[in-house]
Amino acid sequence: MININDFQAVLFDMDGTIIDPEEGIINSILYAVKKFGKEEKHPETLDSFIGPPLQHSFKERYDLTDEEATEMVRLYRVYYADKGIFQCHLYPGIKELIEELSERGIFMSLATSKPTIYANQLLRHFDLESYFDFTAGANTDGSRVEKKEVIAYALENIPPFDKSEILMLGDREFDIDGGNHFDLVTAYAQWGHGNDDIVLKSNPDFTINQPLDLLK
């Protein structure tokens, strides 16, 4: 059983952990696909885009070159920045969890592959900005998008806690693999968009069914 009092810091993934961004992400993808002249025959499977870097997801799904994938990301952001960013909602219990961790004096940072500018915009939108001490996100130029790079950036900018006192919380295998790479304690946020069969192969230290279970 996890004991949150064992930790000095929590690194939060955003999409699939704090917010459910499915509607906005899928609408942004469909906009980009249409503008690019492609066809999406199975929009019901587009939740696979939630979490991984967009460049990789576009390239693999639509068999694109690097340059074409970059253009798809640009088109995606045209819709996302205007409408898609706010087509999302907080997961039940996540705000209460964040408030409680803040009251306990736990250092909190985002560690997200979402561009920092969008991540901070969403924190403000949901009145969460004051609870977070740092935002480690991706750059809009396509750099620092891999989760390991994001976590490394977070670790460079938080106090030098012992690795055993830092918890990486996320819903995808990238979060768990990234946390394991830096010898952090990892927790699988099972309420998100991860696939149990895939994420559990990454050997998270803990599996959390609902946000408030982290406090039990």
C-alpha positions as CSV (number, residue, x, y, z in Angstrom):
1,M,0.0,0.0,0.0
2,I,1.3,3.4,-1.0
3,N,1.8,6.0,1.8
4,I,1.8,9.5,0.4
5,N,3.6,10.7,3.6
6,D,6.7,8.9,2.4
7,F,7.2,11.5,-0.4
8,Q,8.6,15.0,-0.6
9,A,7.5,15.6,-4.2
10,V,5.0,14.3,-6.8
11,L,5.5,14.7,-10.6
12,F,2.2,14.7,-12.3
13,D,1.5,13.8,-15.9
14,M,-1.3,16.0,-17.2
15,D,-3.3,14.4,-20.1
16,G,-5.0,11.3,-18.7
17,T,-4.0,12.0,-15.2
18,I,-5.2,15.5,-14.2
19,I,-7.5,16.2,-17.2
20,D,-9.4,14.0,-19.6
21,P,-8.5,15.8,-22.9
22,E,-10.1,13.3,-25.2
23,E,-12.7,15.5,-26.9
24,G,-10.3,18.3,-27.6
25,I,-7.5,16.1,-28.8
26,I,-9.6,14.1,-31.1
27,N,-11.3,17.1,-32.6
28,S,-7.9,18.7,-33.2
29,I,-6.6,15.6,-34.9
30,L,-9.7,15.3,-37.2
31,Y,-9.2,19.0,-38.1
32,A,-5.6,18.4,-39.0
33,V,-6.3,15.3,-40.9
34,K,-9.0,17.0,-43.0
35,K,-6.8,20.1,-43.7
36,F,-3.9,17.9,-44.7
37,G,-6.1,15.9,-47.1
38,K,-5.9,12.6,-45.3
39,E,-8.8,10.4,-44.2
40,E,-9.4,9.0,-40.7
41,K,-11.5,5.8,-40.9
42,H,-11.4,4.9,-37.2
43,P,-11.8,8.0,-35.1
44,E,-12.9,5.8,-32.2
45,T,-9.2,4.7,-31.8
46,L,-7.7,8.1,-31.7
47,D,-7.3,8.1,-27.9
48,S,-4.0,6.5,-28.7
49,F,-2.7,10.0,-29.3
50,I,-3.3,10.9,-25.6
51,G,0.1,10.9,-23.9
52,P,2.8,10.2,-26.6
53,P,4.4,13.1,-28.5
54,L,2.2,14.2,-31.3
55,Q,4.9,14.2,-33.9
56,H,5.5,10.4,-33.4
57,S,1.8,9.6,-33.3
58,F,1.0,11.4,-36.6
59,K,4.0,10.0,-38.3
60,E,3.2,6.4,-37.4
61,R,-0.6,6.5,-37.9
62,Y,-0.6,8.2,-41.3
63,D,2.8,7.0,-42.6
64,L,4.3,10.5,-42.9
65,T,7.7,11.9,-43.3
66,D,9.2,14.1,-40.5
67,E,8.3,17.2,-42.4
68,E,4.7,16.1,-43.1
69,A,4.3,15.1,-39.4
70,T,5.5,18.6,-38.4
71,E,2.9,20.2,-40.6
72,M,0.2,17.9,-39.1
73,V,1.2,19.1,-35.7
74,R,1.0,22.7,-36.8
75,L,-2.5,22.2,-38.2
76,Y,-3.5,20.3,-35.0
77,R,-2.4,23.3,-33.0
78,V,-4.5,25.7,-35.1
79,Y,-7.6,24.1,-33.8
80,Y,-6.3,23.1,-30.4
81,A,-5.1,26.6,-29.4
82,D,-8.4,28.1,-30.4
83,K,-11.0,25.5,-29.2
84,G,-9.6,22.1,-28.4
85,I,-7.6,23.1,-25.4
86,F,-10.7,23.7,-23.3
87,Q,-12.7,20.7,-24.6
88,C,-11.6,18.7,-21.5
89,H,-12.5,18.2,-17.9
90,L,-10.8,17.4,-14.6
91,Y,-11.0,13.8,-13.4
92,P,-13.2,13.4,-10.3
93,G,-11.2,13.7,-7.2
94,I,-8.0,15.1,-8.8
95,K,-8.5,18.7,-7.6
96,E,-9.2,17.5,-4.0
97,L,-6.0,15.3,-4.2
98,I,-3.9,18.3,-5.4
99,E,-5.3,20.5,-2.7
100,E,-4.6,17.9,0.0
101,L,-1.0,17.3,-1.2
102,S,-0.4,21.1,-1.2
103,E,-1.7,21.3,2.4
104,R,0.7,18.6,3.4
105,G,3.6,20.6,2.0
106,I,4.4,18.2,-0.8
107,F,6.3,19.8,-3.7
108,M,4.3,19.4,-7.0
109,S,5.5,19.7,-10.5
110,L,3.9,18.8,-13.9
111,A,5.9,16.4,-16.1
112,T,3.9,16.5,-19.3
113,S,4.6,16.1,-23.0
114,K,2.1,18.8,-23.6
115,P,3.7,22.1,-24.5
116,T,4.4,24.2,-21.4
117,I,2.4,27.1,-22.7
118,Y,-0.8,25.0,-22.9
119,A,-0.1,23.2,-19.7
120,N,0.1,26.4,-17.7
121,Q,-3.0,27.8,-19.5
122,L,-5.0,24.7,-18.4
123,L,-3.7,25.0,-14.8
124,R,-5.0,28.6,-14.7
125,H,-8.3,27.6,-16.4
126,F,-9.0,25.0,-13.7
127,D,-7.7,27.2,-10.8
128,L,-4.8,24.8,-10.1
129,E,-1.8,27.1,-10.9
130,S,-1.2,28.1,-7.3
131,Y,-0.7,24.5,-6.2
132,F,2.1,23.7,-8.6
133,D,5.7,24.7,-7.9
134,F,7.0,24.0,-11.4
135,T,5.8,23.1,-14.8
136,A,8.0,20.8,-16.9
137,G,6.5,20.5,-20.3
138,A,7.5,20.3,-24.0
139,N,8.6,23.1,-26.2
140,T,6.5,24.2,-29.1
141,D,9.5,23.8,-31.5
142,G,9.3,20.0,-31.1
143,S,12.1,19.7,-28.5
144,R,11.9,18.1,-25.1
145,V,8.8,16.1,-26.0
146,E,9.9,12.6,-24.8
147,K,8.8,11.8,-21.3
148,K,12.3,11.0,-20.1
149,E,13.5,14.5,-21.3
150,V,10.5,16.1,-19.5
151,I,11.3,14.3,-16.3
152,A,14.9,15.2,-16.5
153,Y,14.0,18.8,-16.9
154,A,11.7,18.6,-13.9
155,L,14.4,17.0,-11.8
156,E,16.8,19.8,-12.7
157,N,14.3,22.4,-11.4
158,I,13.0,20.9,-8.2
159,P,14.8,20.6,-4.8
160,P,17.3,17.8,-4.6
161,F,15.1,15.3,-2.9
162,D,16.2,11.7,-2.6
163,K,14.8,9.7,-5.6
164,S,12.9,7.4,-3.2
165,E,11.0,10.5,-2.1
166,I,9.8,11.5,-5.5
167,L,6.6,9.9,-7.0
168,M,5.9,9.9,-10.7
169,L,2.2,9.6,-11.3
170,G,0.9,9.0,-14.8
171,D,-1.5,6.9,-16.9
172,R,0.7,5.7,-19.7
173,E,3.8,3.4,-20.1
174,F,5.8,6.4,-21.0
175,D,5.3,7.9,-17.5
176,I,6.3,4.7,-15.8
177,D,9.3,4.0,-18.0
178,G,10.4,7.6,-17.6
179,G,10.1,7.4,-13.8
180,N,11.8,4.1,-13.7
181,H,14.7,5.4,-15.8
182,F,15.5,7.9,-13.1
183,D,14.9,5.5,-10.2
184,L,11.8,7.4,-9.0
185,V,8.8,5.7,-7.4
186,T,6.1,5.2,-10.0
187,A,2.4,5.0,-9.8
188,Y,0.0,4.0,-12.6
189,A,-3.1,6.3,-12.7
190,Q,-5.5,3.7,-13.8
191,W,-8.4,6.2,-14.3
192,G,-6.7,7.6,-17.4
193,H,-6.2,6.3,-21.0
194,G,-3.6,3.7,-20.3
195,N,-4.0,0.0,-21.3
196,D,-3.5,-2.2,-18.3
197,D,-1.8,-5.0,-20.4
198,I,0.7,-2.5,-21.7
199,V,1.3,-0.2,-18.7
200,L,1.7,-3.0,-16.2
201,K,4.6,-4.5,-18.3
202,S,6.5,-1.4,-17.3
203,N,6.3,-2.5,-13.7
204,P,4.9,0.5,-11.9
205,D,5.6,0.4,-8.1
206,F,1.9,1.1,-7.5
207,T,-1.4,1.0,-9.3
208,I,-3.9,3.7,-8.2
209,N,-7.6,3.1,-9.1
210,Q,-8.9,6.6,-8.3
211,P,-7.1,9.9,-7.4
212,L,-8.2,10.0,-3.8
213,D,-6.9,6.4,-3.3
214,L,-3.5,8.0,-3.2
215,L,-4.4,9.5,0.2
216,K,-5.7,6.2,1.8
